[in-house]
């Protein structure tokens, strides 16, 4: 299974591609790619959204994932920021849909629990565990890319758990 994780943001949108390798006795996570789409504050919202769409679509075509995983909407005191983030999430889902890919959404607490084992973990703990789980000290270049990898890892862990639960019936 190859998963394309996206950490949506209005200035920086992180992405990460992880797959599960089952060739060994024990399955292991394999880091394939990670990076950050950096948006110019000078551009207006439509141009920024078009850039996110174009870059995500190209990256999905390049990496050929089976599924896209993104973070669910969280509640924010700042309505304007939440609306802008919602636009970016919509564009990310559109990029996945036009690429013919299913989208899985995960709550921030679920992502942290899956990667760190604690839903209220700090960003630094998530970044530390992403490096350990991928066995790659240079797996990402930004906190946004680390979060995207964590989202992809969460989807793989969740899928494996559901598969095991189904096999036990």
Long-range contacts (C-beta under 8 A, 24 or more apart in sequence): 1-66, 1-67, 1-156, 1-159, 2-32, 2-63, 2-64, 2-65, 2-66, 2-67, 3-65, 3-66, 3-67, 3-68, 3-69, 3-152, 3-155, 3-156, 4-59, 4-60, 4-63, 4-65, 4-67, 4-68, 4-69, 4-96, 4-101, 4-152, 5-68, 5-69, 5-70, 5-148, 5-149, 5-150, 5-151, 5-152, 5-153, 5-154, 5-155, 6-56, 6-68, 6-69, 6-70, 6-71, 6-92, 6-148, 6-151, 7-70, 7-71, 7-144, 7-145, 7-147, 7-148, 7-151, 8-70, 8-71, 8-85, 8-88, 8-89, 8-92, 9-85, 9-88, 9-144, 10-39, 10-48, 10-81, 10-84, 10-85, 10-88, 11-38, 11-39, 11-41, 12-36, 12-37, 12-38, 12-39, 12-142, 12-144, 13-37, 13-39, 13-52, 13-56, 13-88, 13-92, 13-144, 14-140, 14-142, 14-143, 14-144, 14-145, 14-146, 14-147, 14-148, 15-56, 15-59, 15-145, 15-148, 16-139, 16-140, 16-145, 16-146, 16-148, 16-149, 16-150, 16-151, 16-152, 17-63, 17-65, 17-152, 18-134, 18-149, 18-152, 18-153, 18-156, 19-156, 20-156, 20-160, 27-160, 28-135, 29-133, 29-134, 29-135, 29-153, 29-156, 30-134, 31-134, 31-136, 31-139, 31-149, 32-63, 33-59, 33-63, 34-139, 34-140, 34-141, 34-145, 34-146, 34-148, 34-149, 35-140, 35-141, 35-142, 35-145, 36-141, 36-142, 36-144, 36-145, 45-84, 45-87, 49-87, 49-88, 49-91, 52-88, 52-91, 52-92, 52-95, 53-91, 53-94, 53-95, 56-91, 56-92, 56-95, 56-96, 57-95, 57-98, 57-99, 60-95, 60-96, 60-99, 60-101, 61-99, 65-101, 66-101, 67-101, 67-102, 67-103, 67-104, 67-155, 68-92, 68-93, 68-95, 68-96, 68-99, 68-101, 68-102, 68-103, 68-104, 69-103, 69-104, 69-105, 69-106, 69-151, 69-152, 69-154, 69-155, 70-103, 70-104, 70-105, 70-106, 70-151, 71-105, 71-106, 71-107, 71-108, 71-111, 71-147, 71-151, 72-105, 72-106, 72-107, 72-108, 74-107, 74-108, 104-155, 104-158, 106-151, 106-154, 106-155, 106-158, 110-154, 110-158, 111-147, 111-150, 111-151, 111-154, 112-150, 114-150, 114-153, 114-154, 114-157, 114-158, 115-150, 115-153, 115-154, 115-157, 123-147, 126-150
